[in-house]
Amino acid sequence: MQRNYWPSTEWQVADPKTLGMDAEKLSKLDPAIKSEYSNINGIVIVKNGYIAYERYYNGYGADNAYHMTSVTKSIISALIGIVIEAGYIKNADQKVLDFFPEYVPDPADRQKQEITIRHLLTMTAPYPFEDWHEPLDKMCMQPDWIKYTLDILGQKGSIGTFKYSTAGAHLLSAIITRSTGKSARELANEYLFKPIGMKEIPDHEMKSFGFEDLFGENVKGWVKDPNGNSTGGWGLTLTAQDMASFGFLYINRGIWDNKQIISNKWIRESTVMNPNNYGYLWWLREENGIFAYLALGDGGNVICCIPEKDLVIAIASEFIMNPSDRWTLIKEHIITAIIE
């Protein structure tokens, strides 16, 4: 895909009409957000490499960084791909316990010894909790999150069954650090964020590990655990434009300004449709002939990539319980505005 320019320093804005979008239909997006999606703080729509639409709400602006919640997982997925390509990790089928030689599992616990990086990426590793009922607060109260997660890993259920786990994504962050000697934050700044013009994430000291520090008002930069591992399943803050840049890198198959930042093979593997509708820490969706992959986070944070439409939608949101479904907004007000 040939590009006229790359938004390495700043995004260019274009008239939606010149990008093949119906400006009148797009104009209905603003009142819809204000009435039905009031916790949206920022939205950026990139079509054909240009910003077609950008709005901010609730006193926020383009320079504000927002807590991405589980969108962080898709960044971790990209970093795992980068680390494998650089040769620090053999491949996605390398065993998780290879990276924690000091951890001695019960010899009878055969299942734990068979769990791979791929199982963590695809949420198909077994845990003792029911799907969608992970006791994340329990992990956050431990002095050693990694040991706690390794202890519960493989305890119940069987390898291959989908079970969503934020602790599993945190293990991937620790694997990045064990294999490269850099935290996920440091690695991302150097090999992902800086090369595509995203803001560098500063290191913030964690003075305590209460709810506000880990999930609430005190979240800044990229949260880390008591041992200095960047949180793998949440805790990263990004601007809406930086969210769009990350999505844009993916729909360009990992290429940015003629440089391969993430391998095309990794992006293909990460986003190939499967019965779980979940790739390598990306949600997958196919509807009315349109295929999308999405980085999704609690409260309604979204990076939605629709490669065949050359479209990226970044939505930054304030956390609330049970927010209105973002896919409905995307489907009814953005996809329908594309002129075929």
Sequence and secondary structure as in RCSB ss.txt:
>XXXX:A:sequence
MQRNYWPSTEWQVADPKTLGMDAEKLSKLDPAIKSEYSNINGIVIVKNGYIAYERYYNGYGADNAYHMTSVTKSI
ISALIGIVIEAGYIKNADQKVLDFFPEYVPDPADRQKQEITIRHLLTMTAPYPFEDWHEPLDKMCMQPDWIKYTL
DILGQKGSIGTFKYSTAGAHLLSAIITRSTGKSARELANEYLFKPIGMKEIPDHEMKSFGFEDLFGENVKGWVKD
PNGNSTGGWGLTLTAQDMASFGFLYINRGIWDNKQIISNKWIRESTVMNPNNYGYLWWLREENGIFAYLALGDGG
NVICCIPEKDLVIAIASEFIMNPSDRWTLIKEHIITAIIE
>XXXX:A:secstr
   S   SS   B  GGGGTB HHHHTTHHHHHHHH TTEEEEEEEETTEEEEEEE TT  TT  EE TTHHHHH
HHHHHHHHHHTTSS  TTSBGGGG TT    TT HHHHH BHHHHHTT S  SS TT   HHHHHTSS HHHHHH
HHTTSSS TTS    HHHHHHHHHHHHHHHSS HHHHHIIIIIGGGT            SHHHHTSTT  SB B 
TTS B SSS BEE HHHHHHHHHHHHTTTEETTEESS HHHHHHHT   TTSB SS EEEEETTEEEEEEEETTT
EEEEEEGGGTEEEEEEE   SS   HHHHIIIIIGGGB  
